[in-house]
């Protein structure tokens, strides 16, 4: 296990000298009070859980190795690397942004004048933009690799029993622990390394062994730490994991400052980095929902760490910032968070401006046949998508007043008229922003153990007559009984159910067949626009509303234009595509450029399928290969959240949509349909009269 991975990042001969230099530098400054700018995040992020050891290739390692060297003979310097990388990334990002804006202006000029010069420049400029974008993405990956300082405190596999031993209260009576009793590996061949020896890959482990493996060398770079943070609730509670970390810190803190190269120092420092990564990535699902857990951590930091180690202040500051982000308070964010927000805002601008570059291939991501003849509406939509101004929807209709919001009474008075008058694209944009607001609050952990919450196939939530607290957890709960689970997934699925019910209710409450046809066409066009923009959540919610049993029997379907009716088959093909593979939306690199919102229910079903079967082997060890696959699937939640939609919000239209959805969210579709004559097949009066006369004539004949 000493070379437990492939590539230079894991080769011992390439890291020994570097690691010694890094340990020497960090060891001399670790116990000093840190400066805030140096307080960088150490959470590996979703890409670590998704790609694993392949997240950082040899090119990233080689590039980072040469950073910060003024001369070829100089040794590596972490601070110099950091400064140079930040400068390079800032410069490349600025140039990239300027070039994109120039491209947008040139594109608009070419559409107005259609001159040959601008037309010949566009392909060349587009190629340059692709190259510049790749460079920026590469530098961001290098920055992420460079930020994982915790790897310098990793220990070899033979030290893992020491990690467990140092956390015990009575170490004198403790028997030696063998690694083979904690962890189980399987051998695989190396394909990218010069070394022909096999590499051992973690297959299973006891709860104690899996927690100890967090301290192993390259656990951050291999993706193990991030995968563990997503899935540890299957085999230990949050309290048990926190106590494991605090015990290691308590037993090694007093001797950690003696020699930075000793195992005790590495265990102590690694514990801090693991704790920091846990807070950064999972505060909302573990600490924010468990006040006792948060109180235990704060008390420990205040009583045992703050007075001895500057890292205590950093952890307390991190907890305050995480709490501020959870509550939506921007004023409490630290300088680091502000810098991250600024860079995130710049990244959003880049995504918005370069959507044209990826739009040409966006529709090739799926295998179903798209309808070609959608009329002038879709053609108009596709033309608008090519311009930067298309992202800014105009006020959709004159019915909106200058008030900040439309009253519920006003929304009821207007009724579905606005849905028909507004364009499908405008409604798609605002529904997408509303869906994004709900989706951005979810966490990968929310999709785990959904059976315990009552989530089943063909059902988006627990039965309405049964509250979430009364759902039986004895049979289907895969987490430990004392493990606290955040139930935000139920809110997400309830929101999806509300939109589906709203779609069905709006249609069955139309009092004329002509109005029903218009509304059916509008919802189909909205759904088509949504899935083309990769908002699969809203598209599937609209499909569920249209597939309501009452809605499917409406006479309006028979007079619906054939080309519009074909969209229904497209939506069903999209649904089949989404259900076909748990990682279908992560194929290629389009998800990195194009915003995406997955269907929450479909994703939950994929996770449930992975959860099927036992989690433990015959010897009681937990199957890490199974947990790793689950972590890979749920990591796409954070991947999609990194690339948001940048449509300009129309708050008045959003307010109207919210109120209509709220009004119908618990509606009885069959009761609404029964009050509307347009929902029934009408028999012509003349034909009905002829039937009565024929019946009377037959009855009269029987008496003669």
Number of C-alpha atoms within 10 A of each C-alpha: 15 16 20 21 24 21 20 20 21 21 17 13 10 13 14 11 13 16 16 14 17 17 19 14 15 16 20 12 11 16 14 12 14 15 9 12 10 10 13 12 19 23 25 23 20 25 19 23 30 24 14 21 22 16 16 21 14 15 14 19 17 13 12 20 17 14 17 19 15 12 8 8 7 9 15 21 17 18 12 13 18 17 12 14 20 13 11 13 19 15 12 17 22 13 14 22 20 12 17 21 15 12 19 19 13 17 19 15 14 18 11 9 10 12 11 9 9 16 16 11 14 16 11 10 16 17 12 15 20 15 12 19 19 12 16 21 15 16 22 15 16 21 18 16 19 18 17 17 18 23 20 20 27 21 24 16 18 13 17 24 17 18 25 17 19 18 19 15 11 9 11 8 8 10 8 10 13 11 16 10 12 20 22 19 15 11 12 11 13 16 11 12 14 11 13 10 12 16 19 18 16 19 18 24 26 20 20 16 22 21 22 22 26 22 28 26 23 26 22 27 24 24 25 25 26 30 27 21 19 27 20 17 22 19 20 18 18 18 18 15 17 16 16 18 20 20 18 23 24 15 18 21 19 13 13 21 18 11 14 21 15 14 20 25 22 24 27 26 26 25 23 19 21 21 19 21 21 21 20 19 21 19 20 20 20 22 20 18 14 17 11 12 16 17 12 14 20 16 11 14 20 13 11 14 19 16 12 15 18 16 23 21 17 18 21 16 16 21 21 15 21 24 18 16 16 14 11 11 12 13 10 16 20 17 12 16 18 14 13 12 13 12 14 14 12 15 17 17 13 18 21 20 19 24 18 18 17 15 17 10 10 18 15 9 14 15 10 16 9 17 12 9 12 14 10 9 12 17 12 11 16 14 10 14 15 18 17 18 11 15 19 15 16 12 14 17 12 7 10 16 10 8 8 10 16 20 13 16 10 13 20 14 10 13 15 17 14 19 21 16 12 15 17 23 24 24 27 23 26 21 23 24 21 17 19 20 12 14 20 15 13 22 22 22 24 20 26 25 21 25 23 21 24 21 21 16 13 9 12 22 23 20 12 8 6 10 11 16 9 9 14 13 15 9 8 13 15 20 20 14 13 11 17 16 21 19 18 17 26 22 14 21 21 16 20 26 20 19 26 25 24 24 25 28 28 21 27 26 21 22 15 14 20 14 18 23 20 17 22 24 21 21 23 23 24 23 29 27 23 25 22 17 21 22 26 26 24 27 31 26 24 26 21 19 24 22 15 17 13 17 22 13 14 19 17 23 17 11 11 17 11 11 14 18 17 16 19 18 15 19 22 15 17 20 17 12 16 21 16 12 12 21 15 13 21 17 9 9 10 16 19 15 20 21 22 28 27 21 22 22 26 20 21 25 20 21 22 19 12 15 19 9 8 11 18 16 11 7 9 12 21 24 18 25 14 18 21 21 17 25 26 23 20 28 24 24 23 16 19 22 18 19 20 20 21 16 17 14 19 18 14 18 23 19 19 23 22 16 19 21 20 16 16 19 20 14 15 12 21 14 10 16 22 14 12 14 15 21 24 14 11 10 9 8 9 8 9 11 12 11 12 10 11 11 12 11 11 10 11 10 9 7 6 5
